[in-house]
């Protein structure tokens, strides 16, 4: 199955839910910042991530953005100012 790279960012209004969401997304990807992750996922992993997040968030209060960045091997979509983090180069990042 083809892997695609996703940017996942969230804004969670409750500290307990924030920690739970962070743990969930951390299991699927690489943290760029505390609430911004890069996740290389196939279709079933994307469904599992969305399902897990859907169970954790308060849908009337919290926000999660999942942005499809294309082919997981393509790092050319990123441009950084300041310290450039090392992005995953290929393959699964699920822990």
C-alpha positions as CSV (number, residue, x, y, z in Angstrom):
1,X,0.0,0.0,0.0
2,X,1.3,3.5,-0.9
3,X,2.3,5.7,2.0
4,X,1.4,9.4,2.0
5,X,2.8,12.1,4.2
6,X,0.4,14.1,6.4
7,X,0.8,17.2,8.5
8,X,-1.3,16.8,11.6
9,X,-1.8,19.9,13.8
10,X,-4.2,20.4,16.7
11,X,-5.6,22.9,19.2
12,X,-7.1,21.2,22.2
13,X,-8.8,23.3,24.9
14,X,-8.4,20.8,27.8
15,X,-5.1,19.7,29.3
16,X,-6.1,16.1,29.8
17,X,-7.4,15.8,26.3
18,X,-4.3,17.6,25.0
19,X,-2.1,15.0,26.5
20,X,-4.2,12.1,25.2
21,X,-4.3,13.6,21.7
22,X,-0.5,14.1,21.8
23,X,0.1,10.5,22.8
24,X,-2.3,9.3,20.1
25,X,-0.6,11.3,17.3
26,X,2.9,10.5,18.6
27,X,2.1,6.8,18.0
28,X,1.7,7.6,14.3
29,X,4.4,10.1,13.5
30,X,7.2,12.5,14.1
31,X,6.8,15.7,16.2
32,X,7.9,18.9,14.4
33,X,6.6,20.9,17.4
34,X,4.5,20.0,20.3
35,X,1.2,20.1,18.4
36,X,2.5,19.6,14.9
37,X,3.4,16.2,13.5
38,X,4.5,14.6,10.3
39,X,2.9,11.2,9.8
40,X,3.7,8.8,6.9
41,X,0.5,6.6,6.7
42,X,-1.2,4.2,4.4
43,X,-5.0,4.3,4.1
44,X,-5.8,2.0,7.0
45,X,-3.4,3.8,9.3
46,X,-5.0,7.1,8.4
47,X,-8.4,5.7,9.3
48,X,-7.1,4.4,12.6
49,X,-5.5,7.8,13.4
50,X,-8.8,9.6,12.6
51,X,-10.8,7.1,14.6
52,X,-8.5,7.4,17.6
53,X,-8.6,11.2,17.5
54,X,-12.3,11.2,17.0
55,X,-12.8,9.3,20.3
56,X,-10.5,11.7,22.2
57,X,-11.5,15.2,21.2
58,X,-14.4,17.3,22.2
59,X,-15.9,17.9,18.8
60,X,-17.6,21.2,19.8
61,X,-14.4,22.6,21.4
62,X,-11.2,21.1,19.8
63,X,-9.7,21.3,16.4
64,X,-7.5,18.9,14.5
65,X,-6.2,19.5,11.0
66,X,-4.9,16.7,8.8
67,X,-3.2,17.9,5.6
68,X,-2.2,15.5,2.8
69,X,1.3,16.5,1.7
70,X,1.6,13.8,-1.0
71,X,4.1,11.0,-1.5
72,X,5.8,10.1,1.8
73,X,9.2,10.1,0.2
74,X,8.9,13.7,-1.1
75,X,10.6,16.0,1.4
76,X,10.7,18.9,-1.1
77,X,7.4,20.3,0.3
78,X,9.1,21.7,3.4
79,X,11.0,24.9,3.8
80,X,12.2,25.9,7.2
81,X,13.5,29.1,8.8
82,X,15.9,28.7,11.7
83,X,16.8,25.2,12.9
84,X,15.7,22.6,10.3
85,X,14.5,19.4,11.9
86,X,15.4,16.0,10.3
87,X,12.3,14.7,8.6
88,X,11.7,11.0,8.2
89,X,13.2,10.0,4.9
90,X,11.0,6.9,4.1
91,X,9.0,4.1,5.4
92,X,6.7,3.7,8.3
93,X,7.0,5.9,11.4
94,X,4.4,4.2,13.5
95,X,5.7,3.1,16.9
